[in-house]
Amino acid sequence: MAGKILWKKDLSSYGKDTLYWDFGTSPLLTSEHLVVALMRKGNSWLLAFDPRTGEVAWTKERNYQTPPECDHSYATPTLIKHKGKEAILVWGAERLSAHSAKDGEMFWVSTGFNPKQKKNWVVVGSQVVAGNIAIVPYGRGTHMKGIRMGGKGDVTESNLLWSRTNTGCFVPTPAVAHGKLFVLRDRGEVHCIDPKTGKSHWEDAFPRASSSYYASPTVAGDLLYAPREDGVILVADISKGFKFLGEFDMGERVIASPVPVNDQILIRGEKHLLCFSKKI
């Protein structure tokens, strides 16, 4: 807590960074390791480090042939359970795969996210998990799939629960709360979806503006917080459908997601980190 650096690693030793928008995924902490996913053209890796020393515990290549930019991914891995043991869910290169947290070996994989082999279908928003279902946004904000987790090998057909081509999100990652999936689209539309069936409970939208939504929505209690790129935070009550409550201007650009902590909410702007609370 004193701020002393214990160790650091230069990830360029694992290959040239070919991502168009620089490194964007966040590290994942398992019970034993700190896991980093590098997903780019020709040198994609899962890397596991000892969080105390920085020593490499294991590495796993994850390279696939795809159309241009489709092997680039900014998604953050998710820690899940596979047969009672820790596993890592990874989304990128047109594949959702589950890997052993112990050594990186792949348990299962689901494909079929780009059947027409379109170019530049880059992964930005991350997958989310609702119970035993993984929800995957893809196709630059136009597609979404629900996939039952588990199994062995290629589970593309056996584990597909639902697929939609009329909703999705490109940059923001969906939020899961109260047994529902909340999708914030890049222009402010909000879709509430049943993660088991893929059907919409309701579809609504925040007031239109010229700026886009890059941060992911955050649900705290019955409120959904949606930061817009221009620094305006919009809030809606989602307890009974969608009710827009209002907005407030942070005075600076915001592309990071709000983080609720107890009765407080943290918002990181371009220049400041701010904390809001009902009580001081």
C-alpha positions in Angstrom: 0.0 0.0 0.0 3.0 2.3 0.3 3.3 2.2 -3.5 6.5 0.2 -3.8 6.8 -1.6 -7.2 7.3 -5.3 -6.6 7.8 -6.3 -10.2 7.0 -5.3 -13.8 7.1 -7.0 -17.2 7.6 -5.8 -20.7 5.0 -7.6 -22.8 6.7 -6.7 -26.0 8.9 -9.7 -25.6 5.9 -11.8 -26.6 5.7 -10.2 -30.0 4.9 -7.0 -31.8 1.7 -5.2 -30.7 -0.3 -5.0 -33.9 -3.6 -3.7 -32.3 -4.9 -0.7 -34.1 -6.0 1.0 -30.8 -3.2 -0.2 -28.4 -3.5 -2.7 -25.6 -7.0 -2.6 -24.1 -7.8 -5.8 -22.1 -7.5 -5.9 -18.3 -5.6 -8.5 -16.4 -7.4 -11.3 -14.5 -6.6 -12.5 -11.0 -7.2 -16.2 -10.3 -6.6 -17.9 -7.0 -3.0 -18.6 -8.1 -2.1 -16.4 -11.0 -2.3 -13.1 -12.7 -3.5 -13.8 -16.3 -3.1 -11.5 -19.3 -4.6 -12.1 -22.7 -2.7 -10.7 -25.7 -4.9 -11.1 -28.8 -3.6 -9.6 -32.0 -2.4 -10.7 -35.4 0.1 -13.6 -35.4 1.2 -13.5 -31.8 -1.7 -14.1 -29.5 -1.1 -15.5 -26.0 -2.5 -16.3 -22.6 0.1 -15.5 -20.0 0.0 -16.4 -16.4 2.3 -14.8 -13.8 2.9 -15.4 -10.1 1.3 -12.3 -8.7 3.9 -12.1 -5.9 7.1 -12.4 -7.9 6.1 -11.8 -11.6 7.6 -15.1 -12.6 5.9 -16.8 -15.6 3.8 -19.7 -14.5 2.6 -20.8 -17.9 2.0 -19.5 -21.5 -0.5 -20.6 -24.1 -0.6 -19.6 -27.7 -3.9 -18.7 -29.2 -3.4 -17.9 -32.9 -6.0 -18.4 -35.6 -6.4 -17.3 -39.2 -9.1 -14.7 -39.6 -10.1 -11.8 -41.9 -8.2 -8.5 -41.3 -8.5 -7.1 -37.7 -10.9 -10.0 -36.6 -8.0 -11.5 -34.6 -7.7 -8.3 -32.6 -9.5 -8.3 -29.3 -9.8 -5.8 -26.5 -12.0 -8.0 -24.3 -11.1 -9.0 -20.8 -11.1 -12.7 -19.8 -13.7 -13.9 -17.2 -13.0 -16.2 -14.3 -15.5 -19.1 -14.4 -15.9 -22.7 -13.1 -15.5 -25.8 -15.3 -16.4 -29.1 -13.5 -15.8 -27.4 -10.2 -12.3 -26.0 -11.1 -11.2 -22.5 -12.0 -11.3 -21.7 -15.7 -10.7 -18.7 -17.9 -13.2 -17.6 -20.5 -11.6 -15.8 -23.5 -13.3 -14.0 -26.4 -11.3 -13.1 -29.5 -10.4 -14.2 -33.0 -14.0 -15.3 -33.7 -13.8 -17.8 -30.8 -15.1 -18.1 -27.3 -12.9 -20.6 -25.4 -12.6 -21.8 -21.9 -9.1 -22.7 -20.6 -7.7 -24.3 -17.4 -6.6 -21.6 -14.9 -3.9 -24.1 -13.8 -2.0 -24.5 -17.1 -4.0 -22.8 -19.9 -5.2 -25.9 -21.7 -8.4 -25.4 -23.6 -11.5 -27.2 -22.3 -14.0 -26.2 -25.0 -14.5 -23.7 -27.8 -17.5 -22.1 -29.6 -17.1 -20.6 -33.1 -19.3 -19.4 -35.9 -19.3 -15.7 -35.1 -18.4 -14.6 -38.6 -19.8 -17.0 -41.1 -19.5 -14.6 -44.0 -15.9 -13.8 -43.1 -16.4 -10.0 -43.0 -13.4 -7.8 -42.4 -12.8 -5.6 -39.4 -15.2 -7.3 -37.1 -12.9 -6.5 -34.2 -13.8 -7.5 -30.6 -14.1 -4.5 -28.3 -16.8 -5.2 -25.7 -16.2 -8.2 -23.5 -18.3 -11.3 -23.0 -20.4 -11.5 -19.8 -21.7 -14.4 -17.7 -25.2 -15.0 -16.3 -25.3 -18.3 -14.4 -24.1 -21.0 -16.7 -24.6 -18.8 -19.8 -22.0 -16.7 -21.6 -23.4 -13.8 -23.6 -21.2 -12.7 -26.5 -21.6 -9.4 -28.4 -20.1 -9.3 -31.8 -20.4 -8.0 -35.4 -19.6 -4.3 -34.4 -22.7 -4.0 -32.3 -25.2 -5.8 -34.5 -25.1 -9.4 -33.2 -25.3 -11.3 -29.9 -25.3 -15.0 -28.9 -26.1 -16.9 -25.7 -23.9 -19.9 -25.2 -24.3 -22.6 -22.5 -20.9 -23.1 -20.9 -19.4 -26.5 -20.4 -18.7 -29.6 -22.4 -15.5 -30.6 -24.3 -14.0 -29.7 -27.6 -16.0 -27.9 -30.2 -19.4 -27.0 -28.7 -20.5 -24.5 -31.4 -23.7 -26.3 -32.3 -24.5 -28.2 -29.1 -24.2 -25.3 -26.7 -25.8 -22.5 -28.7 -29.0 -21.3 -26.8 -30.0 -18.3 -28.9 -28.7 -15.9 -31.5 -29.8 -12.4 -32.4 -28.9 -10.1 -35.3 -31.0 -7.1 -34.3 -29.3 -6.0 -31.1 -25.8 -5.9 -29.6 -23.1 -3.5 -28.5 -19.8 -2.6 -30.1 -17.6 -0.9 -27.4 -19.6 -1.1 -24.1 -19.7 -4.4 -22.3 -23.2 -5.5 -21.3 -24.2 -5.5 -17.6 -25.8 -8.5 -15.8 -28.0 -7.7 -12.8 -31.3 -9.0 -11.2 -31.2 -12.0 -13.6 -31.3 -9.8 -16.6 -28.9 -8.6 -19.3 -28.7 -4.9 -19.9 -27.2 -3.8 -23.3 -26.1 -0.2 -23.8 -25.6 0.4 -27.5 -23.1 2.9 -28.8 -25.8 5.6 -29.5 -27.6 5.3 -26.2 -30.3 2.6 -26.8 -30.8 0.3 -23.9 -32.1 -3.3 -24.3 -33.1 -5.5 -21.4 -32.8 -9.1 -22.4 -33.5 -12.5 -20.8 -30.1 -14.2 -20.8 -31.7 -17.7 -21.0 -33.8 -17.1 -24.1 -32.4 -13.9 -25.7 -35.8 -12.3 -25.9 -36.2 -8.6 -24.9 -38.1 -7.6 -21.8 -38.1 -4.1 -23.1 -36.2 -1.7 -25.3 -35.7 2.0 -24.7 -33.1 4.8 -25.1 -31.4 7.7 -23.4 -32.0 11.1 -25.0 -30.1 11.4 -28.3 -26.8 13.3 -28.4 -23.9 13.7 -30.9 -21.5 11.8 -28.6 -21.2 8.0 -28.3 -21.1 5.7 -25.4 -17.7 4.0 -24.9 -17.8 3.1 -21.2 -19.8 0.1 -20.1 -23.1 0.5 -18.2 -23.1 -0.1 -14.4 -26.0 -1.3 -12.4 -26.2 -0.4 -8.7 -29.4 -1.3 -6.9 -32.2 -0.3 -9.3 -30.2 2.3 -11.1 -28.3 2.0 -14.4 -25.5 4.5 -14.9 -24.4 5.2 -18.5 -21.3 7.5 -19.1 -21.2 9.2 -22.5 -17.9 10.1 -24.1 -18.5 13.8 -23.7 -18.5 13.4 -19.9 -22.2 13.3 -19.3 -23.4 10.5 -16.9 -27.0 9.5 -17.6 -29.1 7.6 -15.0 -32.2 5.5 -15.4 -34.4 3.5 -12.9 -34.7 0.0 -14.2 -36.8 -1.5 -11.4 -39.9 -1.5 -13.6 -38.9 -1.1 -17.2 -36.9 2.0 -18.1 -37.4 5.4 -16.5 -34.9 8.1 -17.4 -34.0 10.1 -14.2 -31.6 12.7 -15.4 -28.0 13.5 -16.2 -25.0 15.3 -14.9 -22.0 16.7 -16.6 -18.6 15.7 -15.2 -16.8 18.6 -17.0 -14.4 16.3 -18.7 -14.3 13.3 -21.1 -15.4 10.0 -19.6 -14.7 6.6 -21.2 -14.2 4.5 -18.1 -17.0 2.6 -16.4 -18.4 3.7 -13.1 -17.6 1.4 -10.1 -20.0 1.1 -7.2 -18.4 0.5 -3.8 -20.9 0.1 -0.9 -22.9 3.4 -0.9 -20.4 5.2 -3.1 -19.7 5.3 -6.8 -16.3 6.0 -8.4 -16.1 7.7 -11.8 -12.8 8.2 -13.6 -12.6 11.1 -16.0 -9.9 12.1 -18.3 -8.2 14.2 -15.6 -9.8 13.3 -12.3 -11.0 10.4 -10.2 -14.2 11.3 -8.4 -16.2 9.6 -5.6 -19.8 10.3 -5.0 -21.8 9.4 -1.9 -25.0 10.2 -0.1 -23.1 10.6 3.1 -19.8 12.2 3.8 
